[in-house]
Amino acid sequence: MGSPVSPVVANLYMELLEQHALASAPLDCKPRLWKRYVDDILEVVKEDQVDNLTNHINQSDPTGNIKFTYEKEQEGTIPFLDTLIVRKADGSVKLLVYRKVTHTDQYLNFQSHHPIHHKLGVVRTLLDRINSIVTEEGDKKQEEEKIQQALSRCGYPRWSFKQVKEKMANKQVKPKTKKDSNNKSKGLVVVPYVEGLSQKANRIFRKHGIATAMKPNNTLRKILVHPKDKIDPRSTTDCVYEMPCTNCNHSYIGETGRKFEIWLNEHQKETTRVSKTKQNFTRQTRKQSSSEQSKSAIADHAVQQNYIINWDNAKILCKECDPNSRHIKESGKGEPAS
């Protein structure tokens, strides 16, 4: 499987390909109009030359990886991106908003737990699309009525349309002025949206010249969709962990950049090794070993106190990829068992 091609390289290749294909196209099938956006193309060509032009373009790609297909005008209309081009009886064209057959008119519900400017932004986006696409006033009114009906079914009140339209009208009339350097934003902070609380935080930040952006904290996607299998916690790397003792209230706090499972096994092996070694000690050597420390503080705690470490309840306290931050978090969680 080949490595993915960057969008910049892909677009450059498409540009070179279309330049070569159009320059070498036979006069009979050379298009009168050719407009491309990424991989969507609008072209005007003789009706009986559509197949010839498509075959010529497909043969122009030496790799054979790019294949062009076409969709003809039907009943005087043809879609291009969000635009529906309509041929009028006098030969001129007009533009309408294009919706796919599968479009459901389902937008952000007004009762959903989102900041109000997100909901008003839905209204503004749809009204902006009318002004930027639709060419005739009568069609603009019909499209606006269609949007109002669709959003009304999603719970949007009439005042939301009125407020957005007034702001759009004032923005067109209001002359542009240079921004005062004193009012320049000092930064942006993103806060989870909590109704009532986030608005108050926004006002406080605004007083200090800090812009705020709000995002939903819990979403249905986050709750219901889990595209990846859950990772075994013991396979976690770069973490701070805790190992409790069965016989006392002490716990060992440590950190590792490796898999937690590997570190856990090493502690267990060291504890077993020290324990077996101590069983073979004489009275004199046992006294000498009491002041010695092994590789693992957990082993010392278990063997010297004759306690049992609760390996099954060992857990990860937090994940931290930065080693310095991990050391700080480890020291802040408590002291190793002793």
The 8 nearest C-alpha neighbors of each residue, nearest first, counted from 0:
[[1, 2, 3, 4, 64, 5, 62, 63],
 [2, 0, 3, 4, 5, 64, 62, 9],
 [1, 3, 4, 0, 5, 8, 9, 6],
 [4, 2, 1, 5, 0, 6, 9, 8],
 [5, 3, 9, 6, 8, 2, 7, 1],
 [4, 6, 8, 7, 9, 3, 10, 2],
 [7, 5, 9, 8, 10, 4, 11, 3],
 [8, 6, 10, 5, 9, 11, 4, 12],
 [7, 9, 11, 5, 10, 6, 12, 4],
 [10, 8, 6, 12, 11, 7, 13, 5],
 [9, 11, 13, 7, 12, 8, 6, 14],
 [12, 10, 14, 8, 13, 9, 7, 15],
 [11, 13, 9, 15, 14, 10, 16, 8],
 [14, 12, 16, 10, 11, 15, 17, 9],
 [13, 15, 11, 17, 12, 16, 10, 18],
 [16, 14, 18, 12, 13, 17, 19, 11],
 [15, 17, 13, 19, 14, 18, 12, 20],
 [18, 16, 20, 14, 19, 15, 21, 13],
 [19, 17, 15, 21, 16, 20, 22, 14],
 [18, 20, 22, 16, 17, 21, 23, 15],
 [19, 21, 17, 23, 18, 22, 56, 59],
 [22, 20, 24, 18, 23, 19, 17, 29],
 [21, 23, 19, 20, 24, 18, 17, 29],
 [22, 24, 20, 21, 19, 25, 18, 55],
 [23, 25, 21, 29, 22, 20, 26, 28],
 [26, 24, 27, 28, 29, 23, 52, 22],
 [25, 27, 29, 28, 24, 30, 23, 22],
 [28, 26, 25, 29, 48, 45, 24, 30],
 [29, 27, 48, 52, 26, 25, 30, 51],
 [28, 30, 26, 24, 27, 25, 31, 21],
 [31, 29, 44, 32, 43, 28, 42, 33],
 [30, 32, 43, 44, 29, 33, 42, 45],
 [33, 31, 43, 42, 30, 34, 44, 41],
 [32, 34, 42, 41, 30, 35, 43, 31],
 [35, 33, 41, 40, 42, 32, 36, 39],
 [34, 36, 40, 39, 37, 41, 33, 38],
 [35, 37, 39, 38, 40, 34, 80, 41],
 [38, 36, 39, 35, 10, 40, 13, 9],
 [37, 39, 36, 40, 35, 13, 10, 67],
 [40, 38, 36, 35, 37, 41, 80, 79],
 [41, 39, 35, 34, 42, 36, 38, 33],
 [40, 42, 34, 33, 35, 79, 39, 43],
 [43, 41, 33, 32, 44, 40, 34, 30],
 [42, 44, 32, 31, 30, 33, 45, 41],
 [43, 45, 30, 31, 46, 42, 28, 49],
 [46, 44, 48, 47, 49, 28, 43, 30],
 [45, 47, 48, 49, 44, 71, 50, 43],
 [46, 48, 45, 49, 50, 51, 44, 28],
 [49, 47, 51, 28, 45, 46, 50, 52],
 [50, 48, 52, 51, 46, 47, 53, 44],
 [49, 51, 53, 52, 48, 54, 47, 55],
 [52, 50, 48, 54, 53, 49, 55, 28],
 [51, 53, 55, 49, 54, 50, 28, 48],
 [54, 52, 50, 56, 55, 51, 49, 57],
 [55, 53, 57, 51, 52, 56, 50, 58],
 [54, 56, 52, 58, 53, 57, 51, 59],
 [57, 55, 59, 53, 58, 54, 20, 52],
 [58, 56, 54, 59, 55, 66, 60, 67],
 [57, 59, 55, 56, 60, 54, 61, 63],
 [58, 60, 56, 57, 20, 61, 55, 16],
 [59, 61, 63, 62, 58, 57, 65, 16],
 [62, 60, 63, 59, 58, 64, 57, 65],
 [63, 61, 64, 60, 65, 59, 58, 57],
 [62, 64, 60, 61, 65, 66, 57, 58],
 [63, 65, 62, 66, 60, 61, 57, 67],
 [66, 64, 63, 67, 60, 57, 62, 13],
 [65, 67, 57, 64, 68, 63, 56, 60],
 [68, 66, 57, 53, 65, 69, 56, 54],
 [69, 67, 66, 53, 70, 57, 54, 50],
 [70, 68, 71, 67, 53, 49, 50, 40],
 [69, 71, 72, 68, 77, 73, 78, 49],
 [72, 70, 73, 69, 77, 46, 49, 76],
 [71, 73, 77, 76, 75, 74, 70, 78],
 [74, 72, 75, 76, 71, 77, 70, 78],
 [75, 73, 76, 72, 77, 86, 85, 71],
 [74, 76, 86, 73, 85, 72, 77, 87],
 [77, 75, 85, 73, 84, 72, 74, 86],
 [76, 78, 72, 84, 83, 73, 79, 85],
 [79, 77, 83, 82, 84, 80, 97, 76],
 [78, 80, 82, 81, 83, 41, 77, 39],
 [79, 81, 82, 78, 39, 97, 83, 36],
 [82, 80, 97, 96, 79, 83, 98, 78],
 [83, 81, 97, 96, 79, 80, 78, 95],
 [82, 84, 78, 97, 95, 94, 96, 77],
 [83, 85, 94, 77, 76, 78, 93, 82],
 [86, 84, 76, 93, 92, 75, 94, 87],
 [85, 87, 92, 75, 91, 76, 90, 93],
 [88, 86, 90, 91, 92, 89, 85, 93],
 [87, 89, 90, 86, 91, 92, 75, 85],
 [90, 88, 87, 91, 86, 92, 93, 85],
 [89, 91, 87, 88, 86, 92, 85, 75],
 [92, 90, 87, 89, 86, 93, 88, 85],
 [93, 91, 86, 85, 87, 84, 90, 94],
 [94, 92, 85, 134, 84, 86, 95, 91],
 [93, 95, 84, 133, 134, 83, 85, 132],
 [94, 96, 133, 83, 82, 97, 132, 84],
 [95, 97, 82, 83, 81, 133, 132, 98],
 [98, 96, 83, 82, 81, 95, 78, 99],
 [99, 97, 102, 100, 96, 81, 101, 83],
 [98, 100, 102, 101, 97, 103, 81, 78],
 [99, 101, 102, 98, 103, 97, 104, 78],
 [100, 102, 99, 103, 98, 104, 105, 97],
 [101, 103, 99, 100, 104, 98, 105, 97],
 [104, 102, 105, 101, 100, 106, 99, 149],
 [105, 103, 149, 102, 106, 150, 146, 153],
 [106, 104, 103, 107, 153, 149, 108, 150],
 [105, 107, 108, 104, 153, 150, 121, 149],
 [108, 106, 109, 118, 105, 153, 111, 121],
 [109, 107, 153, 111, 110, 106, 154, 155],
 [108, 110, 154, 155, 111, 153, 107, 118],
 [111, 109, 108, 112, 154, 113, 153, 155],
 [110, 112, 108, 109, 113, 107, 114, 118],
 [111, 113, 110, 114, 194, 215, 192, 193],
 [114, 112, 111, 115, 215, 117, 192, 118],
 [115, 113, 116, 117, 192, 112, 118, 213],
 [114, 116, 118, 117, 119, 113, 109, 120],
 [115, 117, 119, 118, 114, 120, 113, 121],
 [118, 116, 120, 115, 114, 119, 113, 121],
 [119, 117, 115, 120, 121, 116, 109, 107],
 [120, 118, 116, 122, 121, 117, 123, 115],
 [119, 121, 117, 123, 118, 122, 116, 124],
 [122, 120, 124, 118, 119, 123, 125, 117],
 [123, 121, 119, 120, 125, 124, 126, 160],
 [122, 124, 120, 126, 121, 125, 127, 163],
 [125, 123, 127, 121, 126, 122, 120, 128],
 [124, 126, 128, 122, 127, 123, 121, 129],
 [127, 125, 123, 129, 128, 124, 122, 130],
 [128, 126, 124, 130, 129, 125, 123, 131],
 [127, 129, 125, 131, 126, 130, 132, 124],
 [128, 130, 126, 133, 127, 132, 131, 139],
 [131, 129, 127, 128, 132, 133, 126, 139],
 [130, 132, 128, 129, 127, 133, 134, 126],
 [133, 131, 129, 130, 128, 134, 94, 95],
 [132, 134, 95, 94, 129, 139, 135, 130],
 [133, 135, 94, 93, 132, 136, 95, 139],
 [136, 134, 138, 137, 133, 139, 93, 94],
 [137, 135, 139, 138, 140, 134, 133, 141],
 [138, 136, 140, 139, 135, 141, 142, 134],
 [137, 139, 141, 136, 140, 135, 142, 133],
 [140, 138, 136, 142, 137, 141, 133, 143],
 [141, 139, 143, 137, 138, 142, 144, 136],
 [142, 140, 138, 144, 143, 139, 145, 137],
 [141, 143, 145, 139, 140, 144, 138, 146],
 [142, 144, 140, 146, 145, 141, 139, 147],
 [145, 143, 147, 141, 146, 142, 148, 140],
 [144, 146, 142, 148, 143, 147, 141, 149],
 [147, 145, 143, 149, 144, 148, 150, 142],
 [148, 146, 144, 150, 149, 145, 151, 143],
 [147, 149, 151, 145, 146, 150, 144, 152],
 [150, 148, 146, 152, 151, 147, 104, 145],
 [151, 149, 153, 147, 152, 155, 148, 146],
 [150, 152, 155, 154, 148, 153, 149, 147],
 [151, 153, 150, 149, 154, 148, 155, 147],
 [152, 154, 150, 108, 151, 155, 109, 106],
 [155, 153, 151, 109, 152, 108, 156, 150],
 [154, 156, 151, 109, 150, 153, 159, 157],
 [157, 155, 158, 159, 154, 151, 160, 109],
 [156, 158, 159, 160, 161, 155, 151, 147],
 [157, 159, 161, 160, 156, 162, 155, 163],
 [158, 160, 162, 157, 161, 156, 163, 119],
 [161, 159, 163, 158, 162, 157, 164, 122],
 [160, 162, 158, 164, 159, 163, 165, 157],
 [161, 163, 159, 165, 160, 164, 158, 166],
 [162, 164, 166, 160, 165, 161, 123, 167],
 [163, 165, 167, 161, 166, 162, 160, 168],
 [166, 164, 168, 162, 167, 163, 169, 161],
 [165, 167, 169, 163, 168, 164, 170, 162],
 [166, 168, 164, 170, 165, 169, 163, 171],
 [169, 167, 165, 171, 170, 166, 164, 172],
 [170, 168, 166, 172, 171, 167, 173, 165],
 [169, 171, 167, 173, 168, 172, 166, 174],
 [170, 172, 168, 169, 173, 167, 174, 166],
 [173, 171, 169, 170, 174, 168, 167, 175],
 [172, 174, 170, 171, 169, 175, 168, 176],
 [175, 173, 172, 176, 171, 170, 169, 177],
 [174, 176, 173, 177, 170, 178, 172, 171],
 [177, 175, 178, 174, 179, 173, 170, 180],
 [176, 178, 179, 175, 180, 174, 182, 183],
 [179, 177, 180, 176, 182, 183, 181, 175],
 [178, 180, 181, 182, 177, 183, 176, 184],
 [181, 179, 183, 182, 178, 184, 177, 185],
 [182, 180, 179, 183, 178, 184, 208, 185],
 [183, 181, 179, 180, 184, 208, 178, 185],
 [182, 184, 180, 181, 185, 179, 208, 178],
 [185, 183, 208, 186, 209, 210, 182, 187],
 [186, 184, 209, 208, 183, 187, 210, 207],
 [187, 185, 209, 184, 210, 188, 208, 211],
 [186, 188, 210, 211, 209, 189, 185, 212],
 [187, 189, 211, 212, 210, 190, 186, 209],
 [190, 188, 212, 213, 211, 187, 191, 214],
 [189, 191, 213, 192, 212, 188, 214, 211],
 [192, 190, 214, 216, 213, 215, 193, 189],
 [191, 193, 215, 213, 214, 197, 190, 194],
 [194, 192, 197, 196, 195, 191, 112, 215],
 [193, 195, 196, 197, 192, 114, 198, 112],
 [194, 196, 198, 197, 193, 199, 192, 200],
 [195, 197, 199, 198, 193, 194, 200, 192],
 [198, 196, 200, 193, 199, 192, 195, 201],
 [199, 197, 201, 200, 196, 195, 202, 194],
 [200, 198, 202, 201, 196, 197, 203, 195],
 [199, 201, 197, 203, 198, 202, 204, 196],
 [200, 202, 198, 204, 199, 203, 205, 211],
 [201, 203, 205, 199, 200, 204, 198, 206],
 [204, 202, 200, 206, 205, 201, 199, 207],
 [203, 205, 209, 201, 207, 206, 202, 200],
 [204, 206, 208, 202, 209, 207, 203, 201],
 [207, 205, 203, 204, 208, 202, 209, 201],
 [206, 208, 205, 204, 209, 203, 185, 184],
 [207, 209, 205, 184, 206, 185, 204, 210],
 [210, 208, 204, 185, 205, 186, 184, 207],
 [209, 211, 187, 186, 205, 184, 188, 208],
 [212, 210, 188, 187, 189, 201, 209, 213],
 [211, 213, 189, 188, 190, 214, 210, 187],
 [214, 212, 190, 192, 191, 189, 211, 215],
 [213, 215, 191, 192, 216, 190, 212, 189],
 [216, 214, 192, 191, 217, 113, 218, 213],
 [215, 217, 191, 214, 192, 218, 193, 190],
 [218, 216, 215, 221, 219, 222, 220, 191],
 [219, 217, 221, 220, 222, 216, 215, 223],
 [218, 220, 222, 221, 223, 217, 224, 216],
 [221, 219, 224, 218, 223, 222, 225, 217],
 [220, 222, 218, 219, 223, 224, 217, 225],
 [223, 221, 219, 220, 224, 218, 217, 225],
 [224, 222, 220, 219, 221, 225, 218, 226],
 [225, 223, 220, 221, 226, 222, 219, 227],
 [224, 226, 227, 223, 228, 221, 222, 220],
 [227, 225, 224, 228, 229, 223, 220, 221],
 [228, 226, 225, 229, 230, 224, 223, 231],
 [227, 229, 230, 226, 225, 231, 224, 232],
 [228, 230, 227, 231, 225, 232, 226, 234],
 [229, 231, 232, 228, 234, 235, 233, 227],
 [230, 232, 233, 234, 229, 235, 228, 260],
 [233, 231, 234, 235, 230, 315, 259, 314],
 [232, 234, 260, 259, 231, 235, 258, 315],
 [235, 233, 258, 232, 231, 260, 259, 236],
 [236, 234, 258, 232, 233, 259, 237, 238],
 [235, 237, 258, 257, 256, 238, 259, 234],
 [238, 236, 256, 320, 319, 255, 318, 257],
 [239, 237, 318, 319, 236, 317, 254, 255],
 [238, 240, 254, 317, 316, 253, 329, 315],
 [239, 241, 315, 316, 253, 314, 252, 254],
 [242, 240, 252, 314, 251, 313, 315, 250],
 [241, 243, 313, 251, 250, 252, 310, 314],
 [244, 242, 250, 309, 251, 249, 308, 241],
 [245, 243, 308, 309, 246, 247, 250, 249],
 [244, 246, 309, 308, 307, 247, 243, 306],
 [247, 245, 244, 306, 307, 248, 308, 249],
 [248, 246, 249, 244, 245, 306, 243, 250],
 [247, 249, 244, 250, 246, 243, 245, 336],
 [250, 248, 336, 247, 244, 243, 251, 337],
 [251, 249, 243, 336, 242, 244, 335, 252],
 [250, 252, 335, 336, 242, 241, 243, 253],
 [253, 251, 241, 335, 240, 250, 334, 333],
 [254, 252, 240, 239, 329, 251, 241, 255],
 [255, 253, 239, 238, 240, 329, 325, 326],
 [254, 256, 257, 237, 238, 239, 259, 253],
 [255, 257, 237, 236, 238, 258, 254, 322],
 [258, 256, 236, 255, 237, 259, 261, 262],
 [257, 259, 236, 234, 260, 235, 261, 262],
 [258, 260, 262, 233, 261, 235, 234, 236],
 [259, 261, 233, 263, 258, 262, 234, 264],
 [262, 260, 264, 263, 258, 259, 265, 257],
 [261, 263, 265, 259, 264, 260, 266, 258],
 [264, 262, 260, 266, 261, 265, 259, 267],
 [265, 263, 267, 261, 266, 262, 268, 260],
 [264, 266, 262, 268, 267, 263, 269, 261],
 [267, 265, 269, 263, 264, 268, 270, 262],
 [266, 268, 264, 270, 265, 269, 271, 263],
 [269, 267, 271, 265, 270, 266, 272, 264],
 [268, 270, 272, 266, 271, 267, 265, 273],
 [269, 271, 298, 267, 273, 268, 272, 274],
 [272, 270, 274, 268, 269, 273, 267, 275],
 [273, 271, 269, 275, 274, 270, 268, 276],
 [274, 272, 276, 270, 275, 271, 277, 269],
 [273, 275, 271, 277, 276, 272, 302, 270],
 [276, 274, 278, 272, 277, 273, 271, 279],
 [275, 277, 273, 274, 278, 279, 272, 280],
 [278, 276, 280, 274, 279, 275, 273, 285],
 [277, 279, 275, 276, 280, 274, 281, 273],
 [278, 280, 277, 276, 281, 275, 285, 274],
 [281, 279, 277, 285, 278, 284, 282, 276],
 [280, 282, 284, 283, 285, 279, 278, 286],
 [281, 283, 285, 284, 286, 280, 287, 279],
 [284, 282, 286, 285, 281, 287, 280, 288],
 [283, 285, 287, 281, 286, 280, 282, 288],
 [286, 284, 288, 282, 280, 283, 287, 281],
 [285, 287, 283, 284, 289, 288, 282, 290],
 [286, 288, 284, 285, 289, 290, 283, 291],
 [289, 287, 291, 285, 290, 286, 284, 292],
 [288, 290, 286, 287, 291, 285, 303, 292],
 [289, 291, 288, 287, 292, 286, 285, 303],
 [292, 290, 288, 289, 293, 287, 299, 286],
 [293, 291, 299, 290, 294, 296, 295, 288],
 [292, 294, 295, 299, 291, 296, 298, 273],
 [293, 295, 292, 296, 269, 298, 299, 266],
 [294, 296, 298, 297, 293, 266, 299, 269],
 [297, 295, 299, 298, 300, 294, 293, 337],
 [296, 298, 300, 295, 299, 301, 336, 251],
 [299, 297, 270, 301, 295, 296, 300, 302],
 [300, 298, 296, 302, 297, 301, 303, 293],
 [299, 301, 297, 337, 298, 303, 302, 304],
 [300, 302, 306, 298, 305, 299, 304, 307],
 [303, 301, 305, 299, 304, 300, 274, 298],
 [302, 304, 305, 300, 299, 301, 289, 306],
 [305, 303, 306, 302, 301, 300, 299, 307],
 [304, 306, 302, 301, 303, 307, 300, 274],
 [307, 305, 301, 304, 246, 302, 308, 300],
 [306, 308, 245, 301, 244, 309, 246, 305],
 [309, 307, 244, 245, 310, 243, 301, 306],
 [308, 310, 245, 244, 311, 243, 312, 307],
 [311, 309, 313, 312, 308, 242, 243, 263],
 [310, 312, 309, 313, 314, 308, 242, 243],
 [313, 311, 310, 309, 314, 242, 243, 241],
 [312, 314, 242, 310, 311, 241, 243, 309],
 [315, 313, 241, 240, 312, 316, 242, 232],
 [314, 316, 240, 317, 239, 241, 238, 313],
 [315, 317, 240, 239, 314, 241, 318, 238],
 [318, 316, 239, 238, 315, 319, 240, 328],
 [317, 319, 238, 237, 239, 320, 316, 236],
 [320, 318, 325, 237, 238, 321, 317, 324],
 [321, 319, 237, 322, 318, 325, 238, 256],
 [320, 322, 324, 323, 319, 325, 237, 326],
 [323, 321, 325, 324, 320, 326, 319, 256],
 [324, 322, 326, 325, 321, 327, 328, 320],
 [325, 323, 327, 321, 326, 322, 328, 319],
 [324, 326, 322, 328, 323, 327, 319, 329],
 [327, 325, 329, 323, 324, 328, 322, 330],
 [328, 326, 324, 330, 329, 325, 331, 323],
 [329, 327, 331, 325, 330, 326, 324, 332],
 [330, 328, 326, 327, 332, 331, 239, 325],
 [329, 331, 327, 328, 332, 333, 326, 334],
 [330, 332, 328, 329, 333, 327, 334, 326],
 [333, 331, 329, 330, 328, 252, 334, 316],
 [334, 332, 331, 330, 252, 335, 329, 251],
 [333, 335, 252, 336, 251, 330, 332, 250],
 [336, 334, 251, 252, 337, 250, 333, 253],
 [337, 335, 251, 250, 249, 334, 300, 297],
 [336, 300, 335, 296, 299, 297, 249, 251]]
